[in-house]
Amino acid sequence: MSATPPATSDVPLEAETWVAVNKEVTTKTVLVIKNLTEGDKVQPRVKAVHGDGGIGTAVFPDSVLVRQPIDPPKIRLPRNLRETFIRKAGQSLNLSIPIQGNPQPSITWTKDEQPVDQTRVNTRNSPRDTILFIRKLERKDSGKYKLTAQTDTLVDEVAINIQVVGTPYNVPVYQEKDFNEAPKFTQPPVDKTATVGFTTKLFCSVRGNPKPRISWLKNQMLIDQNPKFRILTNEGICTLEIRKPSTFDGGVYTCRAVNALGEAVADCRLNVKSKLE
């Protein structure tokens, strides 16, 4: 098979040069011409060669325009828009509707068979969807909106009925209350007496927003990574568990609560007595 090269002007067929597409003779009756560019025009010619040397030639009557495959436009209307779509006056309207098609279809919006009012209606199109947006609805925005997607002579269209009800009203604006506060002990720890060898606990309650970080100290020394102590915090209740205390564990214990707004501390004294006392 041979073909004329891509045409760039209305040059007579006799002036064109035929270019072989397949370099070797083939028995196939179907051949793919590669490396063509969209917009090219080619006119294929087929030459058949018989074993006895006879030759037959056929030329396509018309040139062939090279184009991308066309996928018909298709509008995927969301289910909630297939019936009358009701919105209240004063609300916004934001319709996002998927659209398929290759090449990208041209998109048109109309309202009651007239172009949409660009001073009130914003539209935006992309290869995947179209968006219609009205910032603040009024009753006059009610009507039949028609969406049309077109590629050449291929057309798909849908109708969307919008009904705007009620009248806009002013919603009272309340100043937002600031609930942030520095830590504060609602129940400080109390002095306690424990017995040697019997696990005991110290309790206190604290509030604050943001949630305070809790730490415990013994005689002003931070309690940290000591297996004898276990620190628990749950819903503002702080617990220091002292496992099998000895007389050396007696002293002043301090609970410290810290957040971005401040710090609070509360002390208590723990006395540890021997079993014989």
KAPE-V103483 format. One record per backbone hydrogen bond with DSSP energy under -1.0 kcal/mol. NH is the residue of the N-H (numbers start at 1). CO is the residue of the C=O. If there is no record, write none. Layout:
nh | co
NH | CO
NH | CO
//
This chain:
nh | co
2 | 45
3 | 19
7 | 41
11 | 9
15 | 12
16 | 13
19 | 3
21 | 1
22 | 1
39 | 66
40 | 37
42 | 64
45 | 2
46 | 58
48 | 56
50 | 54
53 | 50
56 | 48
58 | 46
60 | 44
64 | 42
66 | 40
71 | 102
74 | 100
76 | 98
77 | 75
81 | 78
82 | 79
85 | 161
87 | 163
89 | 165
90 | 137
91 | 88
93 | 134
95 | 132
97 | 130
99 | 128
100 | 74
102 | 71
106 | 150
108 | 148
110 | 146
111 | 114
112 | 144
114 | 111
120 | 117
121 | 117
122 | 133
124 | 131
126 | 129
130 | 97
131 | 124
132 | 95
133 | 122
134 | 93
137 | 91
141 | 138
142 | 139
143 | 162
145 | 160
146 | 110
147 | 158
148 | 108
149 | 156
150 | 106
151 | 154
154 | 151
156 | 149
158 | 147
160 | 145
162 | 143
163 | 85
165 | 87
181 | 209
184 | 207
186 | 205
187 | 205
192 | 269
194 | 271
196 | 273
197 | 245
198 | 195
200 | 242
202 | 240
204 | 238
205 | 187
206 | 236
207 | 184
209 | 181
213 | 258
215 | 256
217 | 254
218 | 221
219 | 252
221 | 218
223 | 216
229 | 226
230 | 241
232 | 239
234 | 237
237 | 234
238 | 204
239 | 232
240 | 202
241 | 230
242 | 200
243 | 228
249 | 246
250 | 247
251 | 270
253 | 268
254 | 217
255 | 266
256 | 215
257 | 264
258 | 213
259 | 262
262 | 259
264 | 257
266 | 255
268 | 253
270 | 251
271 | 192
273 | 194
277 | 274
//
